Amino acid sequence: MNGMIFIFSLAFVVALADAAVTDIRQFRIHNRVPLLLIASFAAAFAVGFDSGAWLGHLGAGGALFAVGAVLFVLGVWGGGDAKMLPAVALWTGFDGLSRFLMVMALVGGGLAVVALLARRVPLGPEGPVRAWGQRLAESGHVPYGVAIAAGGLDWWIMEMLPRVMG
């Protein structure tokens, strides 16, 4: 049973990596990310992952769906961020939610500082880093999918990995 849950949790990690990379490169999170997160959670749940706490997992996902929807409507977040957040929260449930949100906020704050610096500081010599910094500065976006992915990966390392390995 733990082997199957581990395999489904690896899909969680792959989805987070996909989101972080595409958000850095394109300032976009593709719909495949929340779909994979939800599908892998459902599959892990079906084979016994935290089956006694299903209501907490659904509640965490629902609560963060509401938060993401409000942030999207206010223009603070893009649609990809608003969909990815509750999909990750399905996995963490309420038990892992506070740590996930804390790490996400810390990394997101760091990303915001990088975005502000890119808008104010000369970006250095020509090259891919400068080109990305210019796109970041001109777009006004912060690739917050990276922060969501960092929080999710931290949760996976600290909470999920010991569960399936032990």
KOLMAR-371271 format. One record per atom (N, C-alpha, C, O): residue in one letter; x, y, z; residue number from 1. Coordinates in steps of 0.001 Angstrom, whole numbers. Example, Ala and Ser with C-alpha at 12.3 -4.5 7.8 and 13.67 -1.06 7.14 Angstrom:
(pt A,(13190,-5690,7800),1),
(pt A,(12300,-4500,7800),1),
(pt A,(13200,-3300,7800),1),
(pt A,(14236,-3319,8465),1),
(pt S,(12850,-2250,7080),2),
(pt S,(13670,-1060,7140),2),
(pt S,(12900,30,7870),2),
(pt S,(13409,1138,8039),2),
***
This chain:
(pt M,(829,-1203,0),1),
(pt M,(0,0,0),1),
(pt M,(866,1257,0),1),
(pt M,(608,2184,-767),1),
(pt N,(1896,1296,857),2),
(pt N,(2766,2468,895),2),
(pt N,(3467,2708,-434),2),
(pt N,(3720,3854,-803),2),
(pt G,(3787,1629,-1160),3),
(pt G,(4450,1767,-2455),3),
(pt G,(3583,2501,-3457),3),
(pt G,(4079,3354,-4193),3),
(pt M,(2311,2188,-3501),4),
(pt M,(1404,2871,-4430),4),
(pt M,(1219,4334,-4034),4),
(pt M,(1205,5216,-4892),4),
(pt I,(1080,4587,-2750),5),
(pt I,(931,5971,-2291),5),
(pt I,(2191,6757,-2641),5),
(pt I,(2108,7912,-3056),5),
(pt F,(3355,6135,-2474),6),
(pt F,(4610,6798,-2826),6),
(pt F,(4646,7160,-4312),6),
(pt F,(5050,8264,-4677),6),
(pt I,(4225,6236,-5158),7),
(pt I,(4208,6503,-6607),7),
(pt I,(3273,7664,-6925),7),
(pt I,(3620,8541,-7715),7),
(pt F,(2090,7676,-6316),8),
(pt F,(1163,8785,-6562),8),
(pt F,(1713,10095,-5996),8),
(pt F,(1478,11165,-6557),8),
(pt S,(2443,10006,-4884),9),
(pt S,(3030,11229,-4335),9),
(pt S,(4165,11739,-5212),9),
(pt S,(4449,12936,-5209),9),
(pt L,(4817,10861,-5958),10),
(pt L,(5831,11316,-6909),10),
(pt L,(5191,12131,-8031),10),
(pt L,(5806,13063,-8550),10),
(pt A,(3964,11784,-8407),11),
(pt A,(3242,12590,-9396),11),
(pt A,(3004,13997,-8845),11),
(pt A,(3038,14976,-9591),11),
(pt F,(2764,14089,-7542),12),
(pt F,(2630,15387,-6866),12),
(pt F,(3911,16203,-7050),12),
(pt F,(3854,17382,-7400),12),
(pt V,(5060,15576,-6815),13),
(pt V,(6351,16249,-6944),13),
(pt V,(6601,16673,-8394),13),
(pt V,(7074,17782,-8643),13),
(pt V,(6289,15805,-9336),14),
(pt V,(6472,16123,-10756),14),
(pt V,(5599,17315,-11151),14),
(pt V,(6050,18202,-11876),14),
(pt A,(4359,17335,-10677),15),
(pt A,(3458,18456,-10986),15),
(pt A,(4003,19765,-10404),15),
(pt A,(3940,20807,-11057),15),
(pt L,(4532,19713,-9187),16),
(pt L,(5112,20921,-8583),16),
(pt L,(6308,21417,-9388),16),
(pt L,(6446,22616,-9631),16),
(pt A,(7170,20495,-9798),17),
(pt A,(8345,20879,-10595),17),
(pt A,(7909,21477,-11929),17),
(pt A,(8468,22480,-12373),17),
(pt D,(6924,20872,-12563),18),
(pt D,(6396,21383,-13823),18),
(pt D,(5875,22807,-13642),18),
(pt D,(6162,23685,-14456),18),
(pt A,(5120,23033,-12590),19),
(pt A,(4559,24363,-12335),19),
(pt A,(5655,25390,-12119),19),
(pt A,(5593,26489,-12670),19),
(pt A,(6656,25048,-11324),20),
(pt A,(7737,25996,-11032),20),
(pt A,(8510,26352,-12300),20),
(pt A,(8785,27524,-12556),20),
(pt V,(8854,25354,-13079),21),
(pt V,(9642,25603,-14289),21),
(pt V,(8848,26417,-15303),21),
(pt V,(9369,27391,-15848),21),
(pt T,(7605,26043,-15566),22),
(pt T,(6832,26790,-16563),22),
(pt T,(6490,28189,-16069),22),
(pt T,(6409,29121,-16869),22),
(pt D,(6288,28351,-14770),23),
(pt D,(5994,29689,-14266),23),
(pt D,(7224,30591,-14361),23),
(pt D,(7094,31780,-14650),23),
(pt I,(8404,30047,-14124),24),
(pt I,(9630,30831,-14290),24),
(pt I,(9839,31191,-15759),24),
(pt I,(10162,32335,-16079),24),
(pt R,(9656,30223,-16647),25),
(pt R,(9919,30447,-18075),25),
(pt R,(8837,31272,-18769),25),
(pt R,(9141,32145,-19582),25),
(pt Q,(7580,30994,-18447),26),
(pt Q,(6478,31581,-19212),26),
(pt Q,(5541,32449,-18383),26),
(pt Q,(4609,33038,-18931),26),
(pt F,(5766,32543,-17085),27),
(pt F,(4840,33231,-16176),27),
(pt F,(3436,32657,-16352),27),
(pt F,(2451,33385,-16478),27),
(pt R,(3382,31319,-16355),28),
(pt R,(2116,30632,-16583),28),
(pt R,(2163,29262,-15921),28),
(pt R,(3208,28611,-15889),28),
(pt I,(1022,28831,-15393),29),
(pt I,(878,27467,-14864),29),
(pt I,(-195,26797,-15711),29),
(pt I,(-1345,27235,-15746),29),
(pt H,(198,25741,-16382),30),
(pt H,(-732,25044,-17268),30),
(pt H,(-1785,24274,-16462),30),
(pt H,(-1532,23864,-15329),30),
(pt N,(-2942,24087,-17048),31),
(pt N,(-4042,23374,-16384),31),
(pt N,(-3682,21940,-16020),31),
(pt N,(-4297,21355,-15128),31),
(pt R,(-2695,21369,-16698),32),
(pt R,(-2302,19988,-16383),32),
(pt R,(-1810,19861,-14944),32),
(pt R,(-1916,18792,-14344),32),
(pt V,(-1268,20954,-14386),33),
(pt V,(-695,20893,-13035),33),
(pt V,(-1777,20627,-11988),33),
(pt V,(-1685,19622,-11282),33),
(pt P,(-2805,21484,-11854),34),
(pt P,(-3819,21165,-10846),34),
(pt P,(-4560,19863,-11160),34),
(pt P,(-4976,19156,-10242),34),
(pt L,(-4729,19541,-12441),35),
(pt L,(-5390,18278,-12788),35),
(pt L,(-4571,17082,-12314),35),
(pt L,(-5127,16123,-11778),35),
(pt L,(-3257,17131,-12507),36),
(pt L,(-2396,16037,-12035),36),
(pt L,(-2371,15972,-10511),36),
(pt L,(-2376,14888,-9929),36),
(pt L,(-2345,17140,-9869),37),
(pt L,(-2361,17160,-8409),37),
(pt L,(-3644,16538,-7855),37),
(pt L,(-3598,15749,-6911),37),
(pt I,(-4771,16889,-8437),38),
(pt I,(-6056,16359,-7975),38),
(pt I,(-6170,14876,-8287),38),
(pt I,(-6599,14095,-7438),38),
(pt A,(-5787,14481,-9501),39),
(pt A,(-5878,13060,-9889),39),
(pt A,(-4958,12197,-9038),39),
(pt A,(-5348,11105,-8625),39),
(pt S,(-3743,12666,-8768),40),
(pt S,(-2816,11867,-7960),40),
(pt S,(-3297,11788,-6514),40),
(pt S,(-3123,10760,-5859),40),
(pt F,(-3904,12871,-6008),41),
(pt F,(-4474,12813,-4666),41),
(pt F,(-5608,11796,-4615),41),
(pt F,(-5668,10975,-3700),41),
(pt A,(-6497,11846,-5584),42),
(pt A,(-7626,10903,-5606),42),
(pt A,(-7136,9463,-5670),42),
(pt A,(-7677,8587,-4994),42),
(pt A,(-6108,9217,-6485),43),
(pt A,(-5562,7864,-6593),43),
(pt A,(-4908,7436,-5280),43),
(pt A,(-5108,6306,-4834),43),
(pt A,(-4131,8321,-4657),44),
(pt A,(-3496,7990,-3379),44),
(pt A,(-4546,7753,-2306),44),
(pt A,(-4416,6837,-1495),44),
(pt F,(-5567,8563,-2300),45),
(pt F,(-6657,8406,-1338),45),
(pt F,(-7364,7057,-1544),45),
(pt F,(-7730,6383,-581),45),
(pt A,(-7548,6681,-2807),46),
(pt A,(-8236,5422,-3126),46),
(pt A,(-7465,4205,-2616),46),
(pt A,(-8067,3172,-2323),46),
(pt V,(-6138,4315,-2508),47),
(pt V,(-5361,3174,-2026),47),
(pt V,(-4978,3308,-556),47),
(pt V,(-4134,2560,-64),47),
(pt G,(-5598,4264,151),48),
(pt G,(-5445,4301,1592),48),
(pt G,(-4746,5497,2188),48),
(pt G,(-4549,5528,3402),48),
(pt F,(-4357,6493,1395),49),
(pt F,(-3686,7662,1950),49),
(pt F,(-4637,8452,2832),49),
(pt F,(-5640,8975,2345),49),
(pt D,(-4342,8545,4109),50),
(pt D,(-5059,9386,5066),50),
(pt D,(-6584,9275,4966),50),
(pt D,(-7298,10271,5081),50),
(pt S,(-7064,8061,4751),51),
(pt S,(-8500,7882,4503),51),
(pt S,(-9373,8300,5682),51),
(pt S,(-10542,8635,5490),51),
(pt G,(-8836,8287,6882),52),
(pt G,(-9618,8706,8033),52),
(pt G,(-9787,10211,8139),52),
(pt G,(-10646,10690,8879),52),
(pt A,(-8972,10962,7402),53),
(pt A,(-8999,12421,7496),53),
(pt A,(-9472,13063,6191),53),
(pt A,(-9098,14197,5891),53),
(pt W,(-10279,12360,5424),54),
(pt W,(-10688,12855,4106),54),
(pt W,(-11398,14201,4181),54),
(pt W,(-11239,15037,3292),54),
(pt L,(-12180,14413,5234),55),
(pt L,(-12905,15672,5357),55),
(pt L,(-11939,16849,5543),55),
(pt L,(-12176,17929,5001),55),
(pt G,(-10866,16655,6295),56),
(pt G,(-9865,17701,6472),56),
(pt G,(-9149,18047,5173),56),
(pt G,(-8833,19211,4925),56),
(pt H,(-8897,17046,4353),57),
(pt H,(-8250,17295,3065),57),
(pt H,(-9181,18070,2134),57),
(pt H,(-8770,19038,1494),57),
(pt L,(-10424,17638,2068),58),
(pt L,(-11394,18357,1225),58),
(pt L,(-11646,19763,1755),58),
(pt L,(-11781,20706,974),58),
(pt G,(-11709,19910,3072),59),
(pt G,(-11923,21225,3671),59),
(pt G,(-10780,22179,3380),59),
(pt G,(-11009,23346,3062),59),
(pt A,(-9544,21692,3485),60),
(pt A,(-8378,22533,3189),60),
(pt A,(-8387,22956,1725),60),
(pt A,(-8134,24118,1405),60),
(pt G,(-8679,22016,845),61),
(pt G,(-8751,22346,-577),61),
(pt G,(-9858,23350,-859),61),
(pt G,(-9661,24295,-1622),61),
(pt G,(-11022,23152,-249),62),
(pt G,(-12141,24082,-455),62),
(pt G,(-11855,25469,92),62),
(pt G,(-12171,26472,-548),62),
(pt A,(-11259,25528,1270),63),
(pt A,(-10945,26831,1871),63),
(pt A,(-9943,27598,1012),63),
(pt A,(-10099,28801,799),63),
(pt L,(-8925,26912,522),64),
(pt L,(-7933,27605,-289),64),
(pt L,(-8421,27863,-1705),64),
(pt L,(-7895,28741,-2390),64),
(pt F,(-9419,27111,-2153),65),
(pt F,(-10062,27467,-3425),65),
(pt F,(-10741,28825,-3286),65),
(pt F,(-10649,29664,-4182),65),
(pt A,(-11418,29038,-2170),66),
(pt A,(-12081,30327,-1929),66),
(pt A,(-11057,31458,-1857),66),
(pt A,(-11271,32524,-2434),66),
(pt V,(-9951,31233,-1157),67),
(pt V,(-8902,32252,-1060),67),
(pt V,(-8327,32546,-2447),67),
(pt V,(-8178,33707,-2829),67),
(pt G,(-8009,31503,-3186),68),
(pt G,(-7457,31681,-4532),68),
(pt G,(-8418,32400,-5460),68),
(pt G,(-8004,33238,-6261),68),
(pt A,(-9701,32077,-5357),69),
(pt A,(-10699,32737,-6197),69),
(pt A,(-10770,34229,-5887),69),
(pt A,(-10859,35048,-6801),69),
(pt V,(-10732,34584,-4611),70),
(pt V,(-10758,35997,-4227),70),
(pt V,(-9509,36708,-4753),70),
(pt V,(-9612,37804,-5304),70),
(pt L,(-8338,36102,-4590),71),
(pt L,(-7099,36710,-5079),71),
(pt L,(-7114,36863,-6598),71),
(pt L,(-6584,37839,-7130),71),
(pt F,(-7714,35908,-7293),72),
(pt F,(-7839,36001,-8747),72),
(pt F,(-8785,37136,-9147),72),
(pt F,(-8462,37935,-10027),72),
(pt V,(-9936,37203,-8509),73),
(pt V,(-10917,38253,-8818),73),
(pt V,(-10330,39640,-8545),73),
(pt V,(-10597,40584,-9288),73),
(pt L,(-9539,39761,-7490),74),
(pt L,(-8920,41041,-7158),74),
(pt L,(-7733,41383,-8071),74),
(pt L,(-7191,42486,-8001),74),
(pt G,(-7341,40448,-8911),75),
(pt G,(-6222,40685,-9815),75),
(pt G,(-4860,40520,-9177),75),
(pt G,(-3848,40909,-9760),75),
(pt V,(-4824,39942,-7974),76),
(pt V,(-3559,39734,-7274),76),
(pt V,(-2836,38509,-7837),76),
(pt V,(-1612,38513,-7967),76),
(pt W,(-3582,37479,-8164),77),
(pt W,(-3029,36224,-8673),77),
(pt W,(-3599,35912,-10035),77),
(pt W,(-4668,36389,-10415),77),
(pt G,(-2850,35092,-10766),78),
(pt G,(-3355,34554,-12014),78),
(pt G,(-4203,33322,-11746),78),
(pt G,(-4236,32801,-10632),78),
(pt G,(-4878,32874,-12771),79),
(pt G,(-5744,31703,-12650),79),
(pt G,(-4994,30427,-12307),79),
(pt G,(-5509,29576,-11581),79),
(pt G,(-3771,30287,-12830),80),
(pt G,(-2985,29087,-12528),80),
(pt G,(-2649,28976,-11055),80),
(pt G,(-2736,27897,-10469),80),
(pt D,(-2264,30096,-10458),81),
(pt D,(-1973,30110,-9019),81),
(pt D,(-3226,29762,-8222),81),
(pt D,(-3181,28979,-7273),81),
(pt A,(-4346,30361,-8630),82),
(pt A,(-5609,30156,-7911),82),
(pt A,(-6092,28719,-8006),82),
(pt A,(-6797,28248,-7114),82),
(pt K,(-5726,28010,-9072),83),
(pt K,(-6107,26595,-9210),83),
(pt K,(-5101,25665,-8546),83),
(pt K,(-5468,24620,-8009),83),
(pt M,(-3832,26053,-8588),84),
(pt M,(-2784,25195,-8024),84),
(pt M,(-2843,25153,-6503),84),
(pt M,(-2658,24094,-5902),84),
(pt L,(-3099,26301,-5877),85),
(pt L,(-3114,26385,-4414),85),
(pt L,(-4067,25369,-3772),85),
(pt L,(-3635,24608,-2907),85),
(pt P,(-5348,25327,-4164),86),
(pt P,(-6233,24352,-3515),86),
(pt P,(-5895,22900,-3864),86),
(pt P,(-6154,21994,-3072),86),
(pt A,(-5317,22682,-5047),87),
(pt A,(-4935,21319,-5409),87),
(pt A,(-3813,20810,-4510),87),
(pt A,(-3799,19635,-4143),87),
(pt V,(-2872,21686,-4153),88),
(pt V,(-1817,21294,-3210),88),
(pt V,(-2419,21095,-1819),88),
(pt V,(-2049,20163,-1105),88),
(pt A,(-3347,21974,-1438),89),
(pt A,(-3976,21876,-115),89),
(pt A,(-4763,20588,56),89),
(pt A,(-4906,20102,1178),89),
(pt L,(-5280,20021,-1035),90),
(pt L,(-5921,18704,-943),90),
(pt L,(-4949,17693,-348),90),
(pt L,(-5315,16888,507),90),
(pt W,(-3722,17749,-808),91),
(pt W,(-2710,16822,-311),91),
(pt W,(-2342,17109,1137),91),
(pt W,(-2235,16181,1939),91),
(pt T,(-2144,18390,1491),92),
(pt T,(-1655,18704,2838),92),
(pt T,(-2726,18519,3900),92),
(pt T,(-2419,18174,5040),92),
(pt G,(-3988,18748,3531),93),
(pt G,(-5047,18748,4533),93),
(pt G,(-4808,19862,5531),93),
(pt G,(-3854,20628,5401),93),
(pt F,(-5674,19951,6525),94),
(pt F,(-5502,20997,7533),94),
(pt F,(-4255,20752,8392),94),
(pt F,(-3637,21698,8880),94),
(pt D,(-3891,19475,8573),95),
(pt D,(-2736,19160,9420),95),
(pt D,(-1427,19748,8889),95),
(pt D,(-594,20203,9672),95),
(pt G,(-1240,19742,7580),96),
(pt G,(-6,20258,7006),96),
(pt G,(-125,21655,6423),96),
(pt G,(835,22192,5870),96),
(pt L,(-1302,22236,6549),97),
(pt L,(-1572,23509,5882),97),
(pt L,(-725,24669,6403),97),
(pt L,(-230,25471,5610),97),
(pt S,(-551,24770,7710),98),
(pt S,(164,25943,8248),98),
(pt S,(1618,25970,7783),98),
(pt S,(2116,27026,7395),98),
(pt R,(2293,24852,7815),99),
(pt R,(3692,24820,7351),99),
(pt R,(3765,25109,5858),99),
(pt R,(4617,25878,5414),99),
(pt F,(2879,24498,5085),100),
(pt F,(2840,24743,3646),100),
(pt F,(2680,26232,3357),100),
(pt F,(3418,26791,2546),100),
(pt L,(1721,26874,4017),101),
(pt L,(1460,28296,3780),101),
(pt L,(2629,29170,4243),101),
(pt L,(2945,30172,3602),101),
(pt M,(3270,28795,5350),102),
(pt M,(4404,29569,5847),102),
(pt M,(5564,29532,4848),102),
(pt M,(6125,30575,4514),102),
(pt V,(5919,28352,4377),103),
(pt V,(7019,28231,3418),103),
(pt V,(6648,28947,2121),103),
(pt V,(7480,29642,1538),103),
(pt M,(5409,28783,1669),104),
(pt M,(4948,29452,460),104),
(pt M,(5082,30973,607),104),
(pt M,(5552,31643,-313),104),
(pt A,(4677,31512,1742),105),
(pt A,(4737,32956,1966),105),
(pt A,(6182,33451,2014),105),
(pt A,(6488,34507,1461),105),
(pt L,(7067,32709,2661),106),
(pt L,(8471,33114,2733),106),
(pt L,(9127,33125,1351),106),
(pt L,(9815,34079,991),106),
(pt V,(8909,32070,593),107),
(pt V,(9476,32015,-760),107),
(pt V,(8816,33070,-1646),107),
(pt V,(9490,33716,-2448),107),
(pt G,(7517,33245,-1506),108),
(pt G,(6821,34276,-2279),108),
(pt G,(7332,35666,-1970),108),
(pt G,(7457,36495,-2871),108),
(pt G,(7627,35932,-713),109),
(pt G,(8208,37225,-342),109),
(pt G,(9569,37423,-985),109),
(pt G,(9887,38518,-1452),109),
(pt G,(10362,36385,-1011),110),
(pt G,(11663,36455,-1687),110),
(pt G,(11515,36720,-3180),110),
(pt G,(12269,37502,-3759),110),
(pt L,(10538,36063,-3797),111),
(pt L,(10272,36299,-5221),111),
(pt L,(9834,37734,-5474),111),
(pt L,(10221,38343,-6471),111),
(pt A,(9024,38273,-4563),112),
(pt A,(8570,39663,-4708),112),
(pt A,(9750,40623,-4620),112),
(pt A,(9803,41608,-5357),112),
(pt V,(10689,40348,-3733),113),
(pt V,(11890,41187,-3623),113),
(pt V,(12694,41109,-4920),113),
(pt V,(13165,42131,-5419),113),
(pt V,(12852,39911,-5463),114),
(pt V,(13570,39751,-6737),114),
(pt V,(12873,40548,-7835),114),
(pt V,(13529,41225,-8627),114),
(pt A,(11551,40469,-7883),115),
(pt A,(10794,41213,-8903),115),
(pt A,(10976,42716,-8735),115),
(pt A,(11148,43433,-9720),115),
(pt L,(10939,43193,-7508),116),
(pt L,(11150,44625,-7264),116),
(pt L,(12564,45051,-7666),116),
(pt L,(12748,46102,-8279),116),
(pt L,(13549,44239,-7322),117),
(pt L,(14930,44556,-7698),117),
(pt L,(15105,44566,-9212),117),
(pt L,(15823,45408,-9752),117),
(pt A,(14454,43636,-9892),118),
(pt A,(14548,43580,-11356),118),
(pt A,(13994,44848,-11994),118),
(pt A,(14411,45236,-13086),118),
(pt R,(13065,45484,-11316),119),
(pt R,(12477,46716,-11841),119),
(pt R,(13319,47945,-11502),119),
(pt R,(13155,48988,-12135),119),
(pt R,(14203,47847,-10532),120),
(pt R,(14917,49023,-10034),120),
(pt R,(16435,48995,-10237),120),
(pt R,(17068,50049,-10301),120),
(pt V,(17014,47818,-10337),121),
(pt V,(18467,47677,-10378),121),
(pt V,(18891,47310,-11800),121),
(pt V,(18225,46509,-12455),121),
(pt P,(19992,47887,-12283),122),
(pt P,(20512,47468,-13595),122),
(pt P,(20757,45958,-13599),122),
(pt P,(21256,45399,-12622),122),
(pt L,(20409,45321,-14685),123),
(pt L,(20398,43864,-14709),123),
(pt L,(21698,43211,-15164),123),
(pt L,(21763,41985,-15256),123),
(pt G,(22712,43978,-15445),124),
(pt G,(24000,43381,-15780),124),
(pt G,(24148,43087,-17259),124),
(pt G,(23383,43591,-18082),124),
(pt P,(25148,42259,-17597),125),
(pt P,(25473,42018,-19007),125),
(pt P,(24366,41240,-19732),125),
(pt P,(23522,40584,-19121),125),
(pt E,(24415,41348,-21060),126),
(pt E,(23464,40607,-21902),126),
(pt E,(23572,39115,-21607),126),
(pt E,(24649,38601,-21305),126),
(pt G,(22453,38446,-21698),127),
(pt G,(22426,37007,-21488),127),
(pt G,(21048,36563,-21068),127),
(pt G,(20139,37385,-20951),127),
(pt P,(20878,35271,-20837),128),
(pt P,(19550,34749,-20512),128),
(pt P,(18996,35267,-19183),128),
(pt P,(17789,35463,-19047),128),
(pt V,(19878,35487,-18204),129),
(pt V,(19397,35987,-16910),129),
(pt V,(18883,37412,-17063),129),
(pt V,(17839,37763,-16512),129),
(pt R,(19613,38227,-17806),130),
(pt R,(19164,39604,-18036),130),
(pt R,(17849,39619,-18812),130),
(pt R,(16939,40379,-18479),130),
(pt A,(17748,38784,-19842),131),
(pt A,(16526,38735,-20645),131),
(pt A,(15333,38338,-19772),131),
(pt A,(14249,38909,-19888),131),
(pt W,(15549,37345,-18890),132),
(pt W,(14461,36930,-17995),132),
(pt W,(14117,38056,-17027),132),
(pt W,(12940,38322,-16784),132),
(pt G,(15118,38714,-16477),133),
(pt G,(14894,39831,-15560),133),
(pt G,(14127,40962,-16220),133),
(pt G,(13268,41580,-15591),133),
(pt Q,(14431,41241,-17484),134),
(pt Q,(13694,42270,-18211),134),
(pt Q,(12236,41862,-18401),134),
(pt Q,(11326,42671,-18217),134),
(pt R,(12023,40603,-18770),135),
(pt R,(10636,40117,-18918),135),
(pt R,(9900,40206,-17592),135),
(pt R,(8733,40597,-17551),135),
(pt L,(10576,39843,-16506),136),
(pt L,(9982,39924,-15176),136),
(pt L,(9624,41368,-14849),136),
(pt L,(8524,41643,-14369),136),
(pt A,(10541,42284,-15103),137),
(pt A,(10314,43692,-14787),137),
(pt A,(9188,44279,-15632),137),
(pt A,(8350,45024,-15124),137),
(pt E,(9168,43949,-16907),138),
(pt E,(8171,44515,-17816),138),
(pt E,(6788,43915,-17619),138),
(pt E,(5782,44594,-17820),138),
(pt S,(6732,42660,-17230),139),
(pt S,(5437,41984,-17118),139),
(pt S,(4657,42415,-15881),139),
(pt S,(3426,42423,-15887),139),
(pt G,(5374,42771,-14827),140),
(pt G,(4700,43075,-13571),140),
(pt G,(4273,41824,-12818),140),
(pt G,(3613,41920,-11784),140),
(pt H,(4642,40650,-13326),141),
(pt H,(4263,39381,-12699),141),
(pt H,(5310,38926,-11695),141),
(pt H,(6485,39280,-11792),141),
(pt V,(4863,38142,-10740),142),
(pt V,(5751,37406,-9848),142),
(pt V,(5387,35940,-10046),142),
(pt V,(4229,35570,-9855),142),
(pt P,(6348,35093,-10423),143),
(pt P,(6027,33686,-10666),143),
(pt P,(5713,32950,-9354),143),
(pt P,(6531,32190,-8837),143),
(pt Y,(4509,33200,-8838),144),
(pt Y,(4143,32691,-7516),144),
(pt Y,(3950,31176,-7498),144),
(pt Y,(3916,30564,-6431),144),
(pt G,(3824,30576,-8682),145),
(pt G,(3779,29117,-8735),145),
(pt G,(5033,28494,-8151),145),
(pt G,(4995,27376,-7636),145),
(pt V,(6142,29213,-8231),146),
(pt V,(7400,28742,-7633),146),
(pt V,(7239,28665,-6117),146),
(pt V,(7677,27697,-5494),146),
(pt A,(6616,29675,-5525),147),
(pt A,(6411,29686,-4070),147),
(pt A,(5445,28588,-3645),147),
(pt A,(5667,27918,-2636),147),
(pt I,(4379,28403,-4407),148),
(pt I,(3420,27334,-4090),148),
(pt I,(4116,25981,-4194),148),
(pt I,(3933,25110,-3344),148),
(pt A,(4915,25815,-5244),149),
(pt A,(5649,24553,-5424),149),
(pt A,(6650,24337,-4295),149),
(pt A,(6801,23211,-3821),149),
(pt A,(7332,25384,-3857),150),
(pt A,(8307,25254,-2762),150),
(pt A,(7610,24828,-1477),150),
(pt A,(8100,23953,-762),150),
(pt G,(6470,25443,-1183),151),
(pt G,(5711,25047,7),151),
(pt G,(5240,23610,-77),151),
(pt G,(5298,22871,905),151),
(pt G,(4773,23216,-1253),152),
(pt G,(4321,21834,-1449),152),
(pt G,(5453,20835,-1359),152),
(pt G,(5296,19765,-769),152),
(pt L,(6594,21173,-1940),153),
(pt L,(7739,20273,-1874),153),
(pt L,(8252,20137,-446),153),
(pt L,(8620,19044,-14),153),
(pt D,(8277,21251,287),154),
(pt D,(8668,21191,1697),154),
(pt D,(7724,20267,2462),154),
(pt D,(8176,19438,3251),154),
(pt W,(6422,20400,2236),155),
(pt W,(5454,19531,2904),155),
(pt W,(5725,18076,2541),155),
(pt W,(5696,17206,3412),155),
(pt W,(5986,17802,1267),156),
(pt W,(6214,16427,815),156),
(pt W,(7443,15831,1501),156),
(pt W,(7415,14684,1947),156),
(pt I,(8521,16612,1584),157),
(pt I,(9758,16119,2205),157),
(pt I,(9566,15883,3704),157),
(pt I,(10015,14871,4242),157),
(pt M,(8898,16822,4369),158),
(pt M,(8789,16760,5820),158),
(pt M,(7659,15843,6323),158),
(pt M,(7779,15240,7389),158),
(pt E,(6581,15743,5565),159),
(pt E,(5403,14994,6035),159),
(pt E,(5146,13717,5234),159),
(pt E,(4935,12650,5809),159),
(pt M,(5166,13831,3930),160),
(pt M,(4774,12692,3090),160),
(pt M,(5867,11641,2994),160),
(pt M,(5604,10448,3148),160),
(pt L,(7080,12078,2742),161),
(pt L,(8173,11132,2563),161),
(pt L,(8373,10222,3771),161),
(pt L,(8513,9012,3590),161),
(pt P,(8393,10756,5014),162),
(pt P,(8509,9856,6158),162),
(pt P,(7339,8875,6282),162),
(pt P,(7526,7739,6718),162),
(pt R,(6141,9310,5902),163),
(pt R,(4975,8425,5968),163),
(pt R,(5096,7223,5063),163),
(pt R,(4805,6096,5465),163),
(pt V,(5530,7469,3827),164),
(pt V,(5574,6363,2876),164),
(pt V,(6855,5538,2986),164),
(pt V,(6901,4392,2538),164),
(pt M,(7885,6117,3577),165),
(pt M,(9135,5379,3728),165),
(pt M,(9181,4575,5037),165),
(pt M,(9942,3616,5162),165),
(pt G,(8346,4987,6016),166),
(pt G,(8388,4343,7331),166),
(pt G,(7537,3181,7510),166),
(pt G,(7520,2589,8589),166),
***
